Amino acid sequence: MARPLRLEYPGAVYHVRNRGLARQVIFRALTDYEMFLQALHETHTLWGVEVLAYCLMPNHYHLCVRTPAGNLGRVMRHLNGVYIQRFNRAHRGGMGGWSAGAIKRSSWKQRPI
């Protein structure tokens, strides 16, 4: 079954959440949280998304964001892609090849507020 279309429009405020595949851990160390926040800051700078609030937990995260350009899909593709690449680079070769590629990159959830 196809996922529902994502509603995107300029100035919208969203609650966005994403989790690890099968609820796997996506933040293994304090440096992983810092790496995600750096990627979030870079995403804000590059795409103009306004981060109103966030909550990071070991196996998922929540964001409250405003998209002045109505580009939530592009913003999330960038954020998740950058974080996954950096996480995998930082943890290469450890834990039996486990990677943050297990983040549900394309199935993040959003709800307009």
FENFENNOR-V299001 format. One record per backbone hydrogen bond with DSSP energy under -0.5 kcal/mol. CO is the residue of the C=O (numbers start at 1). NH is the residue of the N-H. E is the energy in kcal/mol with one decimal. If there is no record, write none. Layout:
co->(CO/CO)
nh->(NH/NH)
e->(E/E)
This chain:
co->(6/9/12/13/14/14/15/16/17/18/19/20/21/29/29/30/31/32/33/34/35/36/37/38/39/40/41/42/43/43/44/48/49/50/50/53/55/55/57/58/58/59/60/61/62/63/63/64/64/65/66/66/67/67/67/71/72/73/74/75/76/77/78/79/80/81/82/83/84/85/86/87/89/91/94/94/95/99/100/102/103/109/111)
nh->(8/12/67/113/16/65/111/63/109/61/104/23/24/32/33/34/35/36/37/38/39/40/41/42/43/44/45/46/47/49/48/68/51/52/66/64/57/62/60/26/27/20/57/18/55/16/65/52/53/14/50/68/11/12/70/75/76/77/78/79/80/81/82/83/84/85/86/87/88/89/90/91/92/94/97/98/98/102/103/21/105/17/15)
e->(-0.6/-1.7/-2.3/-3.2/-0.6/-2.1/-1.7/-2.9/-2.8/-2.5/-2.0/-2.1/-1.6/-1.1/-1.3/-2.1/-2.4/-2.3/-2.5/-2.2/-2.2/-2.6/-2.3/-2.5/-2.2/-2.2/-2.3/-2.7/-2.8/-0.6/-1.8/-0.5/-0.6/-0.7/-2.5/-2.7/-0.5/-2.5/-0.9/-3.0/-1.8/-2.6/-2.9/-1.8/-2.4/-3.0/-0.5/-3.0/-1.5/-3.0/-2.9/-0.7/-2.4/-0.7/-1.4/-2.4/-2.7/-2.1/-2.2/-2.7/-2.5/-1.9/-2.8/-2.3/-2.5/-2.2/-2.3/-2.9/-2.6/-2.1/-2.5/-2.0/-0.7/-2.1/-1.0/-0.5/-1.2/-1.0/-2.7/-3.2/-2.2/-2.5/-2.5)
